[in-house]
Amino acid sequence: MSTSFSEGVVILSRRSSKRKTKSSSSLSSSSSDHHQAEMDMKKLHDHGHSHGHDKSKSNNNNNNKSKRRALVSFWELPEYMKDNEFIHNYYRANWSIKEALFSVFRWHNETLNVWTHLLGFVLFLGLSMANFIQIPQIADLISLITRSFPISSYANVSHNSEDFIPQGTTNLIDLKQINTSSEMDIAPPLTPVTRWPFFVFLAGSMFCLLSSSICHLFSCHSHNLNIKLLRIDYAGITIMIITSFFPPIYYIFQCDSHWQFVYLGGITAMGIFTIVTLLSPSLSTAKFRTFRALLFCSMGFFGIVPAVHGSFVNWDNPKRDVTLAYEAAMAVFYLSGTGFYVTRVPERWRPGWFDLAGHSHQIFHVLVVLGALAHYGATLVFLEWRDSVGCLNINV
């Protein structure tokens, strides 16, 4: 009986131990499941937080990108871009090269500044090509290239017809060609004057117009690029002024190289001094706007001396009044443009009204192109006159 009692106790203790073990296992399993659930919730929270952070970061990048591409006001500009306080809005600032390039098709306060000189460049490029083709040597070369590609049927007929032409007829044709060539030898040859001073002027004008367009298009990129492009722009203006002197001085004083050297050497020296002076970063700022204009005007006023001298030299020239009218128009256009550039009229009178169109720099650009076209017309008259007269009856 004692044995049975002890066995019963053992069995009960074993059952109790199993229940405790099972309960402990159940508690352990429940604790493990709870811990796993907490870990899963934490992962989901962290993932959601990370996703939200990435989304917020992406939104911030998009906002910054759109902000970079947005047009800003004068007061939001960096200091180096604050040039005209009378133009209040539609500025570009700190744009990438790509964004600045494609802004040529977008409205901002530099759009017309870019296009006025860009179209002027295309116009002068077309004029240069048209005059280049008219050079006798180039025209002969084009004619030679054209004749080297005859129509096949015409070539075959011409080639085969030689077998059917009598010998006597061939001799007659040869005599006719000989007579024609002898008559051509008797006629006075045409010796047009050299064209290189004319093309120097066209090249200088194209360089000025293109450099100005590039400057206005890309100067919004950075401070460093802004300074470099402004220097190139001022150099382009100077080069255009220098090269404008070459056609009239060369053709008026063609029969006296002494005066050619004096006047062309003088304006070239003044131009080099102007370019070197304007290479200084401090002189590229808005503070020295009037000083830069005076440098350009001094180069223009230098032309008064050879203009008066050339008028006396060619007093009997029937085309004198025409050339003087063209050159006077050029002077009026250039000086008027410089006046708008310095005084900043009309935006000075109505600040903010001419931000997109009609402000002084745009007017200045248009007048520069008109002045260059007036000088182009005068140069054509010089060329026509010198081709027909040469150095006959010229008293220098």
HELIX and SHEET records of a PDB file:
HELIX    1   1 SER A    2  ARG A   69  1                                  68    
HELIX    2   2 PHE A   74  GLU A   76  5                                   3    
HELIX    3   3 GLU A   79  MET A   81  5                                   3    
HELIX    4   4 ILE A   97  PHE A  102  1                                   6    
HELIX    5   5 SER A  103  PHE A  105  5                                   3    
HELIX    6   6 THR A  111  ILE A  133  1                                  23    
HELIX    7   7 PRO A  136  ARG A  147  1                                  12    
HELIX    8   8 SER A  152  SER A  161  1                                  10    
HELIX    9   9 GLN A  167  ILE A  186  1                                  20    
HELIX   10  10 TRP A  196  PHE A  218  1                                  23    
HELIX   11  11 HIS A  223  ILE A  252  1                                  30    
HELIX   12  12 SER A  257  LEU A  278  1                                  22    
HELIX   13  13 PRO A  281  SER A  284  5                                   4    
HELIX   14  14 ALA A  286  PHE A  288  5                                   3    
HELIX   15  15 ARG A  289  PHE A  302  1                                  14    
HELIX   16  16 ILE A  304  VAL A  313  1                                  10    
HELIX   17  17 ARG A  320  THR A  343  1                                  24    
HELIX   18  18 SER A  360  VAL A  389  1                                  30    
END                                                                             
